Amino acid sequence: MTPLMGGDDGPVGARRVNVIVIGVRISSVETDEGCGGVSSERNLPLCRVEGEPRAPDRVLAMLRQSENTSSTLQLVATDMSNIMETLDTRELDLGDGDYDSADGNVPEKHIPFPAIYTTVGFKEAEARVYLSSPITAKILEVERFTSAQDRFNLTTQRSVNKSMPAVFKIELKHGEFTWLVKRKEKHFMELHRELKTYKTFMRIPLPTRSHTIKRQSERRTEASQIPSLPRGSRDELGREEQVSSRRRQLEDYLNKLLNMTVYRNYHATMEFIDVSQLSFIHDLGPKGLEGVVLKRSGGHRIPGLNCCGRTKMCYRWSKRWLVVKDSFLLYMKTDSGAISFVMLVDKEFNIKMDSKDTETTHGLRIDSLSRSLVLKCSSYRHARWWGQSIEGFVQKHGSAFLTDHRFGSFAREGDNIPAKWYVNGRTYMEDVADAMEAAKEDIFITDWWLSPEIFLKRPVVEGNHWRLDCILKRKAVSNKKIVF
């Protein structure tokens, strides 16, 4: 077993101890005199944080005072063990110096466009998601239809089937953005249970940088008392007044939860309301549908990007976060936040939901000129909701990209657009230099052959001030994003 710390000749003063967390023995570990080692069973580092009482002594004292609560402790310990098994050990390099424990995730009035270049994992505390304005939720209606009518959409007046679980259609508003989500009763229960586990987990002083920052940030914020979620059952939604009462309860619970920063920023809450780091960037357009899906590999229409075969053995399903915008859709990796693929809306954009087209159950196929993307949802109703929502959103906000335009262009004709005619390259280069000098966020350059020593303003009367590489250096020093 390799210790976390030690001299060049090995660990100093190693000893063997048994560590107990919430009444459950994790494992026997080798520790140093300074900071503890690594668990041989779960690779879990153990180290006492300065200023905190020793965990074994504190927990043993708790156990002596409450010997009759072993069953409750076992339930809590089970949840803690599950969390510890998924603990990211990459966070454990605390370093030798102090670090700033201030919360860097401060809401802003406006999220700049360059934020798309700095996306991080969805569970990271540094993720910039929300604006400074509050989030409000309103349950518009409760859906509970017969499966046959929901599947084939035969009538506009669909009857209620009490055996079907209720689906709550929720409208959320945040600043200039408005979007819809659909959630069942069980989704509220699952979120509430996960938040309670998270609250308990935050009380444990784990030796990680992010965990320490979160604990200190939580102490500076509100008392972090989770809103109560009244229990409900399927039988309670038999009458209209009972449906209305339950809707008000869930709506009140969700609004209280979204007003509490510590729980609003938790990744499970963000997944519940379908938001990510790309949701509220103004320059990306209105917020469309988002959420976790399974996407199938392949489907590219560009030669060389697909596997040589077309059988099921050549396909691979991956979990991704899908983001729908007015002129494109993309999917991201949730663990790193990296944008994996972008599909533009074009004249061949089409959505198919039949199993013959998707070749999978509860599937969804999105076609364009560049790719045929196949997604898998959790149920037929889920797939139908996604397909109809994506199609309706694109028809409303991106209809200009769905048809042919003059000269076969993908873009329509525009009036009063900021375009200018140039007679030669001199005035063009001068305007490019002025535009780069005035850039406030980022500079994007695409070229076949770029000469960094070119002078954009001639004759040269100010030395190298207007040479391209010197302009870009000035903007880079002033923290402007430059992309080639």
SVG drawing of the C-alpha trace seen along z (x, -y; Angstrom):
<svg xmlns="http://www.w3.org/2000/svg" viewBox="-63 -57 78 64">
<polyline fill="none" stroke="black" stroke-width="0.4" points="0.0,0.0 1.3,-3.4 0.9,-6.3 -0.2,-9.8 2.8,-11.5 6.2,-10.5 9.9,-11.1 12.1,-9.9 12.8,-6.7 9.2,-5.9 6.5,-6.8 7.5,-8.1 6.0,-6.8 3.3,-4.7 0.8,-3.1 -2.4,-1.0 -5.8,-2.2 -9.4,-1.4 -11.5,-4.4 -15.3,-4.6 -17.6,-7.0 -21.2,-7.3 -20.9,-3.9 -19.7,-2.0 -16.2,-0.7 -14.7,-1.7 -11.5,0.3 -8.1,0.6 -5.6,-1.9 -2.0,-2.8 -1.6,-6.4 1.3,-8.8 2.0,-11.0 0.9,-14.0 -1.9,-13.2 -3.5,-9.8 -3.0,-7.2 -5.2,-5.5 -7.8,-2.9 -6.9,0.5 -10.5,1.4 -11.9,-1.7 -8.9,-3.9 -10.5,-6.4 -8.0,-8.9 -8.4,-9.7 -7.0,-12.8 -8.1,-15.0 -8.8,-18.6 -7.2,-21.2 -9.6,-22.6 -11.9,-19.6 -12.2,-17.1 -10.9,-13.6 -13.6,-11.7 -13.2,-8.3 -13.4,-10.0 -16.4,-12.1 -18.4,-9.3 -17.7,-6.9 -19.0,-9.5 -22.1,-9.8 -22.6,-6.0 -22.3,-5.8 -25.0,-8.5 -27.4,-6.9 -27.1,-3.1 -30.7,-2.6 -30.5,-4.4 -28.4,-1.8 -31.0,-1.2 -31.1,-4.9 -27.3,-5.1 -27.1,-2.1 -29.5,-3.7 -27.5,-6.9 -24.2,-5.0 -25.5,-3.1 -26.1,-6.4 -22.7,-7.7 -20.9,-4.5 -22.5,-5.0 -21.3,-8.6 -17.8,-7.6 -17.6,-5.0 -18.1,-7.6 -15.8,-10.2 -13.5,-11.7 -9.9,-11.0 -8.5,-13.5 -9.5,-16.2 -7.3,-15.0 -4.1,-17.0 -4.5,-19.7 -1.0,-21.2 1.2,-22.8 -0.2,-26.3 -3.5,-27.9 -6.3,-28.3 -9.1,-30.7 -12.4,-29.3 -14.6,-32.1 -17.4,-31.0 -16.3,-31.8 -19.7,-30.8 -21.3,-34.2 -24.4,-34.8 -24.0,-37.4 -26.5,-39.7 -25.0,-38.5 -23.0,-35.4 -20.6,-36.3 -20.3,-34.2 -16.6,-33.1 -18.1,-31.0 -18.6,-28.3 -14.8,-27.8 -14.5,-27.2 -17.2,-24.6 -16.4,-22.2 -17.9,-19.0 -21.5,-19.2 -20.7,-18.3 -17.9,-20.9 -18.5,-23.8 -16.9,-26.2 -19.7,-25.7 -21.3,-29.0 -24.9,-28.4 -27.3,-30.9 -27.9,-34.7 -28.4,-37.0 -32.2,-37.1 -34.4,-34.6 -35.9,-31.4 -39.7,-31.0 -41.7,-27.8 -45.3,-27.3 -47.2,-24.1 -49.4,-24.7 -51.3,-21.4 -51.4,-17.8 -51.4,-15.2 -52.6,-11.7 -54.0,-10.1 -54.7,-6.6 -51.7,-5.0 -53.4,-4.4 -54.5,-8.0 -51.2,-9.3 -49.4,-7.0 -51.3,-7.7 -52.7,-11.2 -56.2,-10.3 -58.2,-13.0 -57.7,-16.5 -59.9,-15.9 -58.1,-13.0 -59.7,-11.3 -58.0,-10.8 -56.8,-7.4 -56.3,-7.0 -54.0,-4.1 -51.5,-6.2 -48.9,-8.2 -49.5,-11.9 -47.1,-14.1 -46.7,-17.7 -46.0,-20.3 -43.9,-23.0 -43.1,-26.4 -39.8,-28.0 -38.6,-31.6 -35.1,-33.0 -34.4,-36.4 -35.3,-36.6 -35.5,-32.9 -38.7,-30.7 -38.8,-27.0 -41.0,-23.9 -40.2,-20.6 -42.3,-17.6 -41.8,-15.6 -43.7,-12.9 -44.3,-12.6 -41.5,-10.1 -39.0,-12.6 -39.9,-15.0 -39.4,-12.3 -36.0,-11.2 -34.8,-14.8 -35.8,-15.3 -34.2,-12.1 -30.9,-13.0 -30.8,-16.5 -31.3,-15.1 -28.3,-12.7 -26.3,-15.7 -27.1,-17.7 -25.9,-14.9 -22.8,-14.4 -21.8,-18.0 -21.5,-17.6 -18.7,-15.1 -15.2,-16.9 -13.7,-15.0 -10.1,-16.0 -10.8,-17.4 -10.4,-20.9 -13.9,-21.1 -15.6,-19.6 -14.0,-22.0 -14.9,-25.0 -18.5,-23.8 -18.8,-23.3 -17.4,-26.8 -19.6,-28.3 -22.7,-26.6 -21.9,-28.0 -21.9,-31.6 -25.2,-31.1 -28.7,-30.4 -29.4,-27.8 -29.9,-25.3 -33.0,-23.7 -34.5,-21.6 -38.2,-22.6 -40.6,-19.9 -42.1,-17.8 -45.6,-16.5 -46.1,-12.9 -48.6,-12.0 -50.1,-8.9 -51.7,-8.0 -55.1,-7.7 -55.1,-11.3 -55.3,-12.5 -58.7,-11.1 -60.7,-14.3 -60.0,-17.8 -59.7,-19.5 -57.1,-16.9 -55.1,-17.4 -55.2,-21.2 -54.0,-20.8 -51.1,-18.5 -50.1,-20.8 -49.9,-23.8 -47.8,-21.7 -45.2,-20.7 -45.1,-24.2 -44.5,-25.7 -41.8,-23.1 -40.0,-23.8 -40.0,-27.6 -38.7,-27.4 -35.9,-25.0 -34.9,-27.3 -34.5,-30.2 -31.9,-28.4 -28.5,-28.8 -26.9,-25.7 -29.5,-23.4 -30.2,-25.3 -26.5,-24.9 -26.5,-21.1 -26.2,-19.1 -29.3,-17.0 -31.5,-20.1 -30.0,-21.5 -30.8,-18.2 -34.3,-18.3 -35.0,-21.7 -33.0,-21.0 -30.3,-23.7 -26.6,-23.6 -23.7,-26.0 -25.0,-26.8 -28.6,-27.5 -28.5,-31.2 -25.9,-32.6 -27.7,-35.4 -25.7,-35.1 -26.7,-31.5 -30.3,-32.3 -33.4,-31.3 -33.4,-28.3 -34.7,-25.1 -35.1,-21.5 -32.2,-20.0 -31.5,-16.8 -29.7,-13.5 -30.1,-11.1 -28.3,-8.1 -26.9,-8.7 -25.8,-6.1 -22.4,-6.4 -22.1,-6.7 -24.6,-8.2 -22.2,-10.8 -22.7,-11.5 -19.1,-12.7 -16.9,-9.8 -14.4,-8.5 -16.2,-9.4 -18.2,-6.2 -17.3,-2.6 -16.9,-0.4 -19.9,1.8 -23.6,1.0 -24.6,3.8 -25.5,3.4 -22.0,4.7 -20.5,1.5 -22.8,-0.9 -22.0,-2.2 -24.4,-4.0 -23.1,-6.9 -24.7,-9.1 -24.7,-12.7 -26.4,-16.0 -28.4,-17.3 -28.9,-21.1 -31.4,-22.4 -31.0,-26.0 -32.7,-27.9 -30.2,-27.1 -28.4,-24.1 -28.3,-21.3 -25.3,-19.8 -24.4,-17.3 -21.9,-17.5 -20.0,-15.1 -21.3,-15.4 -18.1,-14.4 -15.9,-17.0 -18.4,-19.5 -16.7,-19.2 -18.9,-19.8 -18.7,-16.7 -20.7,-17.4 -22.8,-20.3 -25.5,-19.6 -26.7,-22.6 -30.4,-23.1 -30.6,-23.0 -33.1,-22.2 -32.9,-18.5 -33.6,-18.7 -36.2,-16.2 -37.3,-14.1 -38.5,-10.6 -39.9,-8.6 -41.0,-5.3 -39.1,-2.2 -38.4,-1.2 -36.5,-4.5 -34.7,-4.5 -34.0,-0.7 -34.4,-0.9 -37.1,-1.0 -38.2,-4.5 -35.8,-6.0 -35.6,-9.3 -33.8,-10.0 -32.7,-13.5 -31.6,-13.9 -29.7,-16.7 -27.3,-17.2 -24.3,-16.2 -25.6,-13.4 -28.4,-11.1 -28.4,-11.2 -30.2,-8.4 -31.2,-9.0 -32.7,-6.7 -35.2,-7.9 -36.5,-6.2 -40.1,-5.6 -42.3,-6.2 -43.9,-9.2 -40.5,-10.7 -39.3,-10.1 -42.5,-11.7 -42.2,-14.7 -38.6,-15.2 -39.4,-14.8 -42.4,-17.2 -40.6,-19.8 -37.5,-19.9 -39.6,-20.1 -41.8,-22.8 -38.9,-24.8 -37.0,-24.7 -40.1,-25.6 -40.7,-28.6 -37.2,-30.0 -35.2,-28.5 -37.6,-28.3 -35.4,-30.5 -32.8,-27.6 -35.3,-25.0 -35.9,-26.1 -33.9,-27.0 -32.9,-30.6 -31.6,-32.6 -28.6,-31.0 -29.0,-27.9 -27.8,-29.7 -28.6,-28.4 -29.3,-31.9 -32.2,-34.1 -31.9,-37.7 -31.7,-40.3 -32.4,-44.1 -30.2,-46.7 -27.5,-44.2 -24.0,-45.4 -22.2,-44.7 -19.8,-46.9 -18.4,-46.9 -14.6,-47.2 -12.7,-48.3 -9.4,-46.9 -7.7,-45.2 -6.3,-48.4 -9.5,-49.7 -10.6,-46.2 -7.4,-45.5 -7.8,-48.8 -11.3,-47.9 -10.2,-44.5 -7.5,-46.1 -9.9,-48.5 -12.4,-45.7 -9.8,-43.5 -8.6,-46.5 -12.2,-47.1 -12.9,-43.5 -14.4,-43.1 -14.8,-39.3 -13.1,-37.2 -11.4,-37.2 -12.1,-34.3 -9.8,-34.0 -10.1,-31.4 -7.7,-31.4 -5.9,-29.2 -2.5,-30.8 -2.0,-33.2 1.1,-35.5 1.5,-36.9 4.0,-39.6 1.5,-41.3 0.9,-45.0 -2.8,-45.7 -2.4,-49.5 0.0,-50.9 2.2,-52.9 4.0,-51.8 4.3,-55.0 3.7,-53.6 6.3,-50.9 4.9,-47.4 1.7,-48.7 -0.6,-47.5 1.3,-44.3 -1.1,-41.3 0.9,-39.4 1.3,-42.6 -2.4,-43.3 -3.2,-39.7 -0.6,-39.9 -2.2,-43.1 -5.6,-41.5 -4.3,-38.2 -2.6,-40.2 -6.0,-41.9 -7.7,-38.5 -9.5,-38.4 -10.1,-34.9 -8.4,-34.3 -9.3,-31.3 -7.7,-30.3"/>
</svg>
